[in-house]
Amino acid sequence: MIGAGIIGSSVAMALAERGVRTAVLDIDLSGRLSSSEKNAGGVRATWWQPVNITLCCESIRYYETIRDQVGFRQKGYLWLYDEETWPKACEHLDLQRTLGHPIEALTPAEVRRRVPEIDRLEGLAGATFSPADGLINPNLLKQHYRVRATAGGATFLDRIYVNAATVDADEVRLHCSQAPAPLTDDDLVRLMTGDDADTAHAGAPFELRANAVAITTGAWSDKVLRIFGLKSYSDPIRRQICLVDNRVTNFAAYGMIVDTSGVYFHNEGAHILAGYSPPDTPPGRDFNYDGEPFFMDEIWPRMYARMSCCERMRHAGGWAGLYEVSPDRSAIVGRAAPRVYEAHSFSGRGVMQSYGAGQALAELIADGRYLKFDASALCRERFERNQPVLEELHI
Ligand SMILES: Cc1cc2nc3c(=O)[nH]c(=O)nc-3n(C[C@H](O)[C@H](O)[C@H](O)COP(=O)(O)OP(=O)(O)OC[C@H]3O[C@@H](n4cnc5c(N)ncnc54)[C@H](O)[C@@H]3O)c2cc1C
């Protein structure tokens, strides 16, 4: 496996459960730039497409069994809709319920009653509340996968960068570099944001051989697919999150709240974690966080327009990470070529689908077909066949 983020770690666990010997390679096992370290920890199954709902429901059922280990708090998702988006949200409620995911439709007055902090109802047409959804600690979840994978025989190898690959009839050869010590933050950023030739910091070259390889490299999957001569359909896109100093209001009783304006937020210890994804963000591996201006221009005005209690909120910090967005905003999971498998492009859904997607890919690798976890709709061929798995525009 190339890439030991939450997806690679989950696939490794699932392969170990099936007795497949696996090595997981990563240039930085601590995941300093990985999306798995930079996300909002939201878990929900309120999607439009059956495969996305099902993979999330299967994952949620698993997270419920390990809730204390991974900080899974099922406090629900409250999603507010305006006149334009409310009918679209309502169209999918029956499907979500039929697939086993409870969800309620609320009037604006009911929203106000449940969350008194939401005291400005302008532009609010309705809302959904899905009580089984909530928040998870993604770092603990990744660690959980890694511990179980290691106990089942998987090996996680650090400081290894995969530069090139050769796929033969009977094996895959990976041309790698191993750095003698962890890369500095600057060298890691140079390597992971630079062009393909900039591998000077990656260390001494060597070769690894495997029966098969899985590409689980998140927002770098386009680069890694290219070294296998495979087409990439997705783009990395910067997403920013800020921590808000909030001494006035406590949102700890609620899970994730998503406003009609697109801003989303939840309580995070003594802070609020809030994010917003400007629709015109260009693709690119950009880790620069805009800081206070991001809070003042994008976050605060939207929160204050909905809740007067947000008036005195202050910017406390934040960061930028990468989404890997596919053309239909659904993940790409399956067999990419003989001996080459893939699970990436989760389009902002990688944490919440990690368990189901890991199990699905492991079934395909170990058993040659999907058995309990069917991700066939997410195969790459859907783009050539013009069978997109179209998801809503979402956070
Ligand atoms: C701001 C933000 C908010 C988000 N919020 C949510 C949320 O609320 N809920 C949710 O479910 N998802 C969310 N996501 C998305 C989620 O974080 C990702 O979908 C998920 O973490 C992807 O995991 P991954 O393992 O595929 O990729 P990553 O975690 O990025 O791991 C990829 C790994 O591959 C390694 N790698 C790359 N190239 C190479 C190479 N050539 N050689 C060796 N190693 C390599 C990298 O070092 C990295 O460790 C959010 C993302 C962001 C940025």
The ligand as a Tripos MOL2 file, in Angstrom:
@<TRIPOS>MOLECULE
LIG
   53    58     1     0     0
SMALL
NO_CHARGES

@<TRIPOS>ATOM
      1 C1        -10.3500   20.9650    6.0500 C.3       1 LIG1
      2 C2        -10.8330   19.5580    5.8400 C.ar      1 LIG1
      3 C3        -12.0030   19.1380    6.4690 C.ar      1 LIG1
      4 C4        -12.4550   17.8310    6.2750 C.ar      1 LIG1
      5 N1        -13.5440   17.4120    6.9830 N.ar      1 LIG1
      6 C5        -13.9370   16.1190    6.8930 C.ar      1 LIG1
      7 C6        -14.9880   15.6370    7.7090 C.ar      1 LIG1
      8 O1        -15.5630   16.3750    8.4990 O.2       1 LIG1
      9 N2        -15.3390   14.3320    7.5790 N.ar      1 LIG1
     10 C7        -14.7240   13.4880    6.6750 C.ar      1 LIG1
     11 O2        -15.1060   12.3130    6.5840 O.2       1 LIG1
     12 N3        -13.7140   13.9290    5.9030 N.ar      1 LIG1
     13 C8        -13.2970   15.2060    5.9900 C.ar      1 LIG1
     14 N4        -12.2540   15.6510    5.2400 N.ar      1 LIG1
     15 C9        -11.6740   14.7490    4.2260 C.3       1 LIG1
     16 C10       -10.7910   13.6930    4.8540 C.3       1 LIG1
     17 O3         -9.8900   14.2970    5.7480 O.3       1 LIG1
     18 C11       -10.0450   12.9460    3.7430 C.3       1 LIG1
     19 O4        -10.9740   12.4610    2.7800 O.3       1 LIG1
     20 C12        -9.2600   11.7680    4.2890 C.3       1 LIG1
     21 O5         -8.4580   12.1520    5.3910 O.3       1 LIG1
     22 C13        -8.3900   11.1830    3.1970 C.3       1 LIG1
     23 O6         -7.5800   10.1940    3.7960 O.3       1 LIG1
     24 P1         -6.4790    9.4750    2.9390 P.3       1 LIG1
     25 O7         -5.8910    8.4180    3.7800 O.co2     1 LIG1
     26 O8         -7.0320    9.1170    1.6050 O.co2     1 LIG1
     27 O9         -5.4100   10.6340    2.6120 O.3       1 LIG1
     28 P2         -4.3170   11.3010    3.5700 P.3       1 LIG1
     29 O10        -4.7510   11.3160    4.9730 O.co2     1 LIG1
     30 O11        -3.9400   12.5980    2.9590 O.co2     1 LIG1
     31 O12        -3.0950   10.2950    3.4830 O.3       1 LIG1
     32 C14        -2.3360   10.1550    2.2930 C.3       1 LIG1
     33 C15        -0.9250    9.7670    2.6970 C.3       1 LIG1
     34 O13        -0.1980    9.4460    1.5080 O.3       1 LIG1
     35 C16         1.1560    9.8350    1.7190 C.3       1 LIG1
     36 N5          1.7910    9.9400    0.4010 N.ar      1 LIG1
     37 C17         1.3610   10.6970   -0.6410 C.ar      1 LIG1
     38 N6          2.1850   10.5070   -1.7070 N.ar      1 LIG1
     39 C18         3.1290    9.6110   -1.3380 C.ar      1 LIG1
     40 C19         4.2370    9.0150   -2.0010 C.ar      1 LIG1
     41 N7          4.5240    9.2620   -3.2940 N.pl3     1 LIG1
     42 N8          5.0240    8.1360   -1.3120 N.ar      1 LIG1
     43 C20         4.7350    7.8730    0.0020 C.ar      1 LIG1
     44 N9          3.6980    8.4050    0.6760 N.ar      1 LIG1
     45 C21         2.8950    9.2660    0.0180 C.ar      1 LIG1
     46 C22         1.0390   11.1400    2.4680 C.3       1 LIG1
     47 O14         2.2190   11.4060    3.1980 O.3       1 LIG1
     48 C23        -0.1540   10.8920    3.3950 C.3       1 LIG1
     49 O15         0.2290   10.4700    4.6880 O.3       1 LIG1
     50 C24       -11.7530   16.9370    5.4030 C.ar      1 LIG1
     51 C25       -10.5740   17.3640    4.7880 C.ar      1 LIG1
     52 C26       -10.1070   18.6560    5.0060 C.ar      1 LIG1
     53 C27        -8.8350   19.0830    4.3420 C.3       1 LIG1
@<TRIPOS>BOND
     1     1     2 1
     2     2     3 ar
     3     2    52 ar
     4     3     4 ar
     5     4     5 ar
     6     4    50 ar
     7     5     6 ar
     8     6     7 ar
     9     6    13 1
    10     7     8 2
    11     7     9 ar
    12     9    10 ar
    13    10    11 2
    14    10    12 ar
    15    12    13 ar
    16    13    14 ar
    17    14    15 1
    18    14    50 ar
    19    15    16 1
    20    16    17 1
    21    16    18 1
    22    18    19 1
    23    18    20 1
    24    20    21 1
    25    20    22 1
    26    22    23 1
    27    23    24 1
    28    24    25 2
    29    24    26 1
    30    24    27 1
    31    27    28 1
    32    28    29 2
    33    28    30 1
    34    28    31 1
    35    31    32 1
    36    32    33 1
    37    33    34 1
    38    33    48 1
    39    34    35 1
    40    35    36 1
    41    35    46 1
    42    36    37 ar
    43    36    45 ar
    44    37    38 ar
    45    38    39 ar
    46    39    40 ar
    47    39    45 ar
    48    40    41 1
    49    40    42 ar
    50    42    43 ar
    51    43    44 ar
    52    44    45 ar
    53    46    47 1
    54    46    48 1
    55    48    49 1
    56    50    51 ar
    57    51    52 ar
    58    52    53 1
@<TRIPOS>SUBSTRUCTURE
     1 LIG1         1 GROUP 0 **** ****
